[in-house]
Amino acid sequence: KTVERQHVVSSKMTDQDVIGVSEEDGHFQVVILYVRKGYLMGTRSYLFKDRAASCSDILEAFVKQYYARGIFMPKEILLSHPLEDLSGIGDWLSGLAGKKVHIRYPQRGEKKRLVRLALKNAENLLERILEAGFEEDLLARLQGVLGLSNKPRIIEGLDISNLQGGMAVGSVVSFVEGRPHRGGYRSYRIAAVDGIDDYGMMGELVDRRLKRGELPDVFVVDGGKGHLNVVKQAVDRYAQKAGAENGPPVTYEGEILIPGVLSIAKPEALRQETADKIYIPGRKNPLALKSGDPLLLLIMHIRDEAHRRAISHHHRLRKKGLTRSDLDGIPGVGPKRKQRLLRHFNGFEGVSRASVTALQEVPGISHTLAESIAAFFEGTRSLSP
């Protein structure tokens, strides 16, 4: 029975997201109920397919991917299944939101009733989908979108992380048959590019990855058409060089076996965009995929995993090198402001973890300067789940 919009479902005057997941024959249906001040304001649903996963696995991956996009974070998130690291994920969500976010697996009472409501909606929706014979092979769809000769079994995500051009790192994450393959993860220190040159850094990352051989079927890069062109040019150079040095490249039905390329860019608020955009070579406009499209969610998952890998590696490198003196490298932070910051937050560690709002409480720290300080320390925050 479909839940009625703007129906009173809770006596608690609070904001909640209630997430239920149902499974049948390797298909997982996720339903989110948006409860605001006790009223059910709407729902969203997402369908996944993974015969090797459990409901808890799908729920954990979904929560990390969904809230990492920077969308509204309610005070409380209720789940239909337990997660192994519930407190750790709660801390991560709180860090993203800049406020305390409670994530719970309720066992009784009104919260348990809300979870049952989400779960029942997920079960009913999945039953209707399966009865209609819905079956979608995401990798086959991706093959058609990119015009590949065969189904893309191995996909790799690429991303760059740096601080104003310094201490730049590149990450490569590998997905096999749509699932993360940790053995294929790699991190690189960017060495040949100086200053703020995101395209140059991405070009170096791709060139070094191509030299390793054993290439994927598809590269997914975080960025727009500019990043897409950089990666495509690197792949084309690789193919030409392979043909010149080793004779004709290995082919499949007359086509060179080189990786396909696509890029994914976040929606632009000024253009009132609601879904991430997918760019592919030879096409001027992005693909028109709806925000809940399973193919788009898969590509977003790969992009987000590459981003978390890059941020995490950058975090480790910076944590080794950052000291109190690094405050001197922030434009606008002189000796007096430095001392005020250290006194207010009881040392360097407190400054490095402070939010923009907290930083503004220090005398002499404007909103603009607070944003600059927070951005400086972004790589040292707990951004990876």
Buried (B, 14 or more C-beta within 10 A) or exposed (E): EEBEEEEEBBEBEEBBBBBBBBBEEEBBBBBBBBBBEBBBBEBBBBBBBBEEBEBBBBBBBBBBBBBBEEEEBBBBBBBBBEBEEBEEBBBBBBBBBEEEBBBBBBEEEEBBEBBBBBBBBBBBBBEEBBEEEEEEEBBEBBBEBBEBBEBBBBBBBBBBBBBEBEBBBBBBBBBBEBEBBEEBBBBBEBEEBEEEBBBBBBBBBBBBBBEEEEBBBBBBBBBBBEBBBBBBEBBBBBBEEBEEEEEEBEEEEEEBBBBBBBBBBBBEEEEEBEBBBBBBBEEEEBBEBEBEBBBBBBBBBBBBBBBBBBBBBBBEBBEEEBEEEBBEEBEEBEEEBBEBBBEBBEEBEBBBBBBBEBBBEBEEBEEEBBEBBBEBBBBBBBBBB
